[in-house]
Amino acid sequence: MVRSLHYPRKSTITKRYFTVLLVLSATLLSSSLSAGVVAIIDSGVNPTGNLVGHVRSDGYDFIDLDSDPQDLLGHGTNVASTVVDYYSGASILPIRIFAYGGGNTTVESQGIRFAANHPDVRVINLSLAGEGYSEEEFDALQLAVDADKVVVIAAGNSGGSKPLSPARLVGTMKGSGIAVGAVDGKNRIQSYSNRAGGQKDFYIVAPDGGGGTSFSAPIVAAAASQVIDRDPHLTSSQAVDILLTTAFDLGEAGTDAIYGRGLLDLSAALNTPINGLSVPTGGGGGIAIAAGAVAVGYALYGSLKDEVEETLALDGYGRSFMIDLPKSLYPANDIGLTSLGGLNQKRFREIMVFELNQNLRLSLGQPAVINGLLQSRAATLSGSYGRLDYQLDLAQNSSSMEGMTSLLSGGKNKTPFSVAPLNSTPYLGLSGSSDRVHLTQNLNDSVKFSISFTQGEKSSWSSEKASLSALSGHWRINQRFDLGFVAAREREFDGLLGGDPSSLFSASRTDSRSLAILAKWALSPRMSLVGEGVLGTTSVSGDYPGMLQNISEIDGQAWGLGLFGHQLIRPDDAWGVALLRPFRITGGDATLVTPRYRNQDGSIEVDNKFISLRPSGRESLLEMFYRSTFYNNSFWEGRLQFRDQPLHLVDAAPQTVVMATIGLNF
């Protein structure tokens, strides 16, 4: 228990006198970290018990004015023992400032200055309290925080609504001071403990073992020492913020006047990233990542999954964490269940149509929800001039604008299969909100050529920008056979093959060129065979500080063969079966740069590994569907998708997805 003894004032400086006592038993938290120096400004420290080998010889006794700060009261020894109990890697600098009958702020200030000027001290513990404070005490504390020391101060044992001094000064310590209150075994504030009051932003609670806030403070001091020893580059204010930010909330939600920021949580302080994570890259920068989520393009996933390893990441304070990249990677545009789920979504819903003249039509509408995101309002202006058809699409999803049967049916229908080998490029094209100009020249009834320019977002879940231009041709050889091609060029900015923009596996700019050959053979009036083959090449330019460096040209291919028709059982039904090879990288390599650890001087050690971007497996996908309508154009549909070596991973287990859909129109 702490009580203050008031003596007559001398001059204009208020001196506070104090006495402290009692002992704490603690739970040992072992550590293999390097020794941290904690200054115990108290009644001295005796190197006995668990303190053997932990007490430095360069302390000082400001009572007897010698270098032997022997503890005659036992209080300082027990405080120091608590620090070592909670952090076995701690080293104690003993500073004696009081004896029998207490002490005063003049001697206390001398002790604080001694600790502030000691180059090895990072944490100062003050298990003392009293009424009022002096100018010299205030100045000494400012010297300590300016010297980059964490100052941990007991809140006091008078049971008041605010801390006693010097704990009531933590708000003036530039973020480097912490006031510490005491809680019982059920994490309830002790009746004698001073509350947070106006210092709630810099107040934390800890167990006291029945010994008062004098023995809660060294638990926090031990935690601060561990946090700093784990990452010695931390400033004192950063270490304090980590302890406060990761504290377990008690009492009223958020910061309150009783518990302040909450209960000390050392595990969270050591293991919880603050202000996000980033993987360090060249030039001293870093690429931010969401914990447990690193999206890469579908084509790259199979290439990287078996190559990436644990990677160093730094939080907002530059603290080191290891990210399990193999478990964090996921394919951003996987062709599995996601594509099935979005198959029946209408990409554009007309809400207003203007027939401007016989050959010009304006449609206003709002796209449906795409991948969980509501797209912006959309518009289409279409018309014709002689044999030239033109169309302008604004803020629309472009994934259904191109493709196998879309091209061969004059752009009116998309493929009935959920997975086409490509839309208009080998990389699934653009599927976010896009603007497009499309021109079609009909040379005659059998031959037409189209050119389109699209600018927009790579996907509906990503803000990555891309541009797409395509030249396509369609030749109706006879009533049963159609042949077509699509020559496309796509440019991505800060992305790579459709992954997260500005991510670990991005490039500043990519330029992809592809050629697709498409064919349709009407076997009968009710059944058609469609096929498509794609070849593509991607070149990378510009400097990008990601984990993939020296990226060569990337070659890839895809193909698909499908049979679909209608009137299989009922006049209004539709069915289909298709075998597809989703886009697969067939050639390309890069250097994988993996950050490993951070040196004491702050430099990052990395591993460089030359890798092939060609995946180990070859995925084949079989898809079947049947669809039938009923009352008022409502429909039901069954669809099966089987994937062998999904995501082109040779060891991946086969996947089967069965989905049933019912659409009702009222």
N, C-alpha and C positions, 0 to 999 in steps of 0.2 A: 504494500500500500504506500502511496506517496502522500506526504503532507508537506505543506510549505511553512517555513518558520520566518516570520517577518522581523527584520531588525531595523533600527533607525537608519534613515537615508543619509548618505554622505554626498555632498555637493548636489548636482542635478541628475546624477546617474542613479537609477534604481538598481539595486542589487537584490537578486533572489537567492534564497538559501533553501536547501532541500535535503531530505533524507530518503533513502531507498532501501528496500530489503526484500526477502523471500526468495524461494528457489523454484525452478521448473524442471520437471522430467519431460523428455521429448522422445519422439520416434526417430530413429536413425534413417536418414536418406543418404545412402552411399553415393559417391561420385568419383569418376576417374578423370575429371577435368583438372586443368592446371590450377595451382594454388592461387586463390584470390585473397587479397589483404583487406581485412575489415578492421577498422579502428574502433576499439571499445573505449569510449570516453566515460570513465566510471570511477570505481573505488580501487582500481588496479586489477591485475590478473595474476593468479598463481598457476604455474605450469604443472598442474596435477591432473590425475584421472585422464579423461579423454583429451585433455589439452596438451598432453606430453607430445612434443614434436610439432605443435601447432602455434606456439607463442614465440613471436620474434623478440630478439634481444635489443632492438633499437627503439623501444618505447621510452616514455619519460614520466617522471613523477613530479607534478607541479605542486605537490604539498611539501615534500622534503627536498625538492629541487635537485634530484639526482636521476640517474638512468636505471633505477631499480624500482619500478612501480609495483611494489608488493601490495597485495590485497589483504588488509587487516579486517575488513568487514565481511567478505565473502560474496557481496553482491556482484561486483564486476566479474569475478571468476565464474559465477553461475550464469551471468549473461553471456560471457564468452563461450562457456560450455554449451549453451543452447545453440549458438551459431554453429559450432563444430558438430553437434548432434544432428543438425538439419543439413549441414553441408560438410562432409568429411574432407573436402578439398580446401577448406578455408584456412587462411593463415591469419593469426590475431596480432594486431599491433596494440599493446596495452598503453593506455594513457590515464594516469591517476589524477583526478581533479578534486576529490573530496575524501574525507575521513570521518571519524566519529563526530557527530554534531552537524554533518552536512557540508555544504560548500557554498560558493557564491559565483555569480555570473562572471566576475572578473577572471577567476581561475578557469571557469568553464570556457570562456572565450579564448584563453591562452591554449587550452587543450584542443579546441576546434581549429585554431590557426595552425597548431603543430601538425594536425592530421591533414589540413588543407595543403600544407606545403610539402608533405611527404609524397615523393613521386610514385610510390608503389600502392598507395591507398586508393581504392576506388569506391569504398562504402564506409560511411561513418555511422555508428550506432550511438544514440543518445537515449538511454533508459532512465530518464529523469524528467521532472516536471515541477512547476511552481506557478505562482501568480506573477503577472506582469513580466516585462522583459527590459533589458537595458540596450542602449545604443551600441555598446561594444559587442554584445551578444549578437545583435542584428548584423553588424558589420562583419563579424567573424563568420556567420552563416553565409552571407553573401560571398565572402572570400572562398568558402568551401565550394559553393555551387559554381562560381566562376572558374574554379580549378577542376571542374568536371567530376565532382564527387557526388555520389548518391547519399543523401542525408535522411536517415530513418530515425523517427522520434516517437517515443511513447506518448500517447494522448493524455495520460494521467488517470489517476484512480479516485477522483473526487466525485464521480458520477454525474458531472455537469453536462449541460446540453451542448457544450463546445469544448475543444481541447484546451488544456493548460499550455503555458509557454514552456519550451520554445515551439511546441507542436502547432500552436495557433499561428505561427509564422510561415507554415509550409506554402501558403498561397503566394508568398513573396519570393519564393526560391526558384523562380524561372523554370518550373516543372521538374526540378531535381530533388524535391523534398516529399516525404511521405509521413503522415501522421498515422499511428497505429493504435486501434482499439482492441479490446479483448472480447472473445465469445466463449461460451461454455461448450460442453461436449455435444450439445444439440444445436450448435451454431446460433445460439441466442445471445444477444449482447449482455455482458455481465453487468450486474446492477451498479458496481463501482466504476465501470469503465466510462470515461468521458466520451460523449457522442461526437459525431462528425461536425454538426453545426455548419457554420459558414465555410469550413474547410472541406466540405464534402467531396469536392472534385479531386482532392489529394489525400483522401482518407481511406484506409483499408482496415479490415479486421483479421485477426489470426487467433488461434487457440492460446491460452495462457497457462494451462496446467494448474490453475488455482493460484498462480503466483503474481497476478497483476499485469498491467500493460507493459511493465518493465521487461517481461519475458515473452510478450507477443512481438515486441519490436525486433528482437534479434532473429526471430523466425523469418520476418520479412527481410532483414538485413542479409541473412543466409541465402534467401531466394534471389535477392538483387545480385549478390556475389556470383551465384551460379549462372544467372542470366548473362552477366558481363563476361564471366570466364568462358562461357560457351562461345560468345562472339565479342572478343575484346575491342573491336572497333566501335562498339556502341557508345554513344555519349550517355552521360548520367541522366539527362532528361528522357532519352529514348528508353533506357532501361526502366525508368519509373513508369513511363507510359505503357510499356509492355505489361508490367505487373498490374497496373490499374485497369487496363483494357481487358485483360483476361481474367479478372477477378470474378468469382461466382456471385451472382446477384442475390442479395438477401433483403428482407424487408419489403418496402414498396418497390414496384417495378422501376428499374433504372437507378440513377444516383439519388440518394435520399439523405436526410439530415441525421439519421441514426447510424446506418452502416456505411455511408459514403458510397464507394464504388463496389463494396461487397467483400466477400471472403477470399483471402489469398488462395490462388490455385496454381501451384508451382508447375504441375504437369502441363496445364494449358499455357502457362507463360513460356515454357521451353519448347512446346510442340505445336503451338498455334501460330500460323503466319499472320502477320499484321499488315494490313493494307495490301493484300493480294500477293501473288507470286509472279516472278518473272525469271526466265532462263537467261543467264548472262551470255552476251554475245560479244563479238569483236567491237573495239572502240569504246569499251566501258559501258555500253548500253545493255538493254535487256528487252526481251519480248514477253509481254504479259500473257499469262495463261490462266484459265479457270481450273481450279483444283479438280483433278480427276476427269478432265474433258479437253482433249486435244483433237480437233476434227481435221482429218485429211481427206482428200478426194478419194472416191471409190477405187480408182485405178491405182493409186499409190498405197492404199492400205495394205494390200497383200504383199507389196514390196518392202514396206517398212516394218511390218508387225514383227518379223523374225530378226530384224537388224537392230532396232533401238534397244537401249538398256536403261538402267537407272541413271537419272540425270540430275545434276545440281540445279537447284532453283533458289532464288533469293527473295525474301519478303521485302516489304516497303522499307525496312530498316537494314537491309543487306544481310540478314541472318540466313544461314545455310540450311536448306532442307533438301531431301532427296525425293524426286518424283519417280514413281514406277511407270515409265512411259509405255511399256508394252500393255499395261492394264488401262492406261489413260487414253490411248488412241481409240478412235472410233471412226467409221466411214461416214462422211457427211452426207453423201447421197447414195446410200445403200439401195440396191434395186429390189430388196425383199419386201417385207410387209408394208413399208412406207409407200412403195409404189402401188401396191394393191389397194391400200386404204384411200389413196387419192384418185383412183381410176374413175369413179363416177361423179367427181366434183365438177360442176360447171365452171369453166374458166371465166365466162363472161355472161352476165345476166342483164338483158336489155330491160330498161325501165322506161325508155322514151325513144321513139324512132321518128325521124323526119325524112320524108321522101322529097328531096329538094327539087328534083326533076326526074325525067324518065331514066336517066343514067347516073344519078347521084343520090346517095343515101347516107344519112348521118344517124348513128346509133349512140345513145348515151346509156351508161349502165354502171354497175358496180360489181367487180369480180366477187366470186364466192371466197370463203375462207380457204386459204391455201397453206397446208402444213401448219395450221393453227394460227396463221396470221391473216388479219383482214387487210386486203390490199386497198389502195386508193381508188377513187372514182375513175372510171375508164370511159373511153370513147373510141369509135371507129368511123372513119369516113371512107366510103368505098364508091367506086363508079367505073365507068368504061368510056373509052373514046375510040370508036371504030373497033379494031381488033386488040386494042390495048386495055387491059384491066389494071386498075390501081386501087391500093388500099393503104390507109394510114391508121395505125393502131397506137393509142396513147394509154400508158399506165396499165398494160395488160400482161398477163402471164403468157410468156412466149413458148412454153414447152409444147403446146398443141398446135403451133403455127406451122411446123415443119414435120417431116417424118415420112415413113414408108408409104402407108396408104393415103396419107394426106396429100402427098405430091401426086400420086397416081390417080386420085379422084378429083383433081383440080383444086385441092386445098380445102375441101368441104368437110372431110371426115378425118379423124385421127385413127391411128392403128387400134384395132380392137384388143390388142394385147397390152398388159400393164407395163411390159418392159420391151421397148424397141432397142436395138443395138445402139442407136443414136437418134437424136432429134434432128440436128443438122450439123453436128460436129462429133468427133469421137468422145467428147467429154460431157455428154448429156445436154449440151447447149445451154441456153439461158432459161431459167425457170422462175426467176423473180419478176418484179414489176419492170416492164420494158416498153420502150417506144420503137415502132417499126414502120418502115416504108417498104411496100411490096408492089412490084410491077411485073405484070405478065403479058408477054406478047404472043398472041395466037397467030402463028404463021399460016396455018390452015386448020382444018378440022382434026388433023392427026398429030400436029407438031406444035409445041409451045415451049417458050423459054421464060424463065422467071429470074428476077434479081431482087434481093431483099437486103436491107440494112437495118440492124437492130442495135440499140444502145440501151443498157439498163443494168440490172443487178443479176449477178451470176445465179443466185438462188433466192428463194423467198425467206430463208432463214439467215441469210448473210447479206451484209452491206457491200460486199465486193462488187466493184464495177467491171464491166466487160463490154466489148463491142463485137458484133458478129456481122459478117457479110457473106452472102451465099449466092451462087449462080446455079440454077437448076434447069434441067431440061426434061421434057416428057414427049415420048414418041409412041403414039398408038399404032402399032404395026398392023393390027387387024382387030376385029371385034373381040378377040379372045386374049390378045397378048399386048401388054404395055411394057415399055422399057424407059427407065429414067436414070438421071444422075444428079448428084449434088456436089458441087465443089465449094468448099466453105473455108473461111478464115475467121478465127476467133482470137481476140486479144484480151488477156486478163491483166489486171493491174493489182499488184500486191497479193497475188494468189498463185496457186499451182494446181492445175487439173481439178479445180472445183473444191478445194479445201477452204478452211477458215482463212479470211483475208488477214494479212499481216501476222501470220502465225509462225510457229517454229519451222514449218515446212512450206514456206511460201517463197516466191521469187518477186523481184520488183516488177518485171514485165515478162509475159510469155506470149508467144506468137504461134498459134496452132493452125496447120493447114491439113485439110482432109479431102478425100474423094470417096464418094459412096456410089455404088451401082445398085439400082433397084429394079425389080421385075415383078410383074403380076400376070398370072396365067389363069384365065377363067376356064376351069375344067368343065363347068356346066353353068346354066343360069343361076344355080343356087350355091355354087361352091367355087372358091378361088384359092390358088396357091400364090403366096407372096414370098419374096426373098430379098435379102439385102446383104451387101458386104462393104466393109469400110476399112480404109487405110488412112492413117494420120501420122503427122510428125509435129512435134512441139520443140521450139527453140526458146532458150531462156536468155534474157539480157538484163543488164543493170546489176548493181551491187545490192545485195540484201543480206543482212546479218543474221540469217537463220541457221539451222543445224545442217541444212543441205548446201554444200558449196561445190563449185566446179561441176555444175550439172551439164551433162552432155545433151545432145539432141535426144529426144525421147520418141521412139516409134511405137505405134500401137495398132491394133486391129480389132474388129468385131464382125460378127455375122449373125444372121438369123434366117430361119425358114419356117413359114407358118401356113397352115391350112385353115380357112375359115369360111363360114357360109351361113345360110338361114334355111328355114322351113325343114328342119330336121325332124321334128315331131309335130309342131304346130306351125301354122302359116306365119306367125309373128315372132318366132323364136330366132335366136342367133347362137352360134357355137364356134369354137375354134380350138386348135392345138398348135403349139409352136415349140421349136427347139432353138435355143439362142446361145450364143457365146458373148457374154457381156464384154465390154471393152477391156482389153488386156494389153499391158505394156509388153512389147516384144523385144525392145532394145533400149539401152540407156544406162548410164551409171552416174555416180556422184560421190563426193566425199562427205561422210557423215561425221560432223563435229559434235562431240559429246562433252559438255562441261562436267568435270569430275569433283573438284574441290577447290576451296578458296584458301590461298596462302595467307600467312600472317600479314604480309605487306599488301594484301587486298587483291593481288593478281589471281587469275583463274587458270587452273590447270585443265587442259582438255585432251581428249583422245581423238585422233583422226583415223577414220577407217574408210577404205575404198569399198563401195558396195555397188552391186548391180541392182537396177530398178526393175528388173524382170522378176515377177513373183514366182514362187515355187510351184504353184498349182495352176490348173486350167479349169475354170468353172464352166459347167454346162447347166443350162436351165431349161426345164420342161414346164410348159404352162398349158392348162386346159380350162375352158370356161363354157358355161351354158347359161343363156339368158332368155327369159320369157316374160311377156307382158300380160297384164290382166286388166281389171276394171280401170277405166279412165286413164289409160297409159301408165298405170303403176307397173312396177316390174319386180321380179326376183331374179337373183343371179347367184350361181355357185361357181367358185373358181379354185383351182388347185395349182400350186406352184412347188416344184421340186428342184432343189439346187444341190448339185454334186460339187464338192470342193468349193463351197461358197467363199466369196471374196478372194478367189484364186489362191487359197491356202491349202497346200497339199495335205496337211494333217487335219483339216477341219472336217467335222462330222457332217454328213448330209443333212439338209433341212427340208422339211415339208410343211407347207402352210396351206390350210384349207379355210376359205372364207365364204360366208353366205351374206348376201346383201338384199334388203327389201327396200324399194323406193315407192312411197305412196304419194299419189297426186289427188288432191281434193278439189 
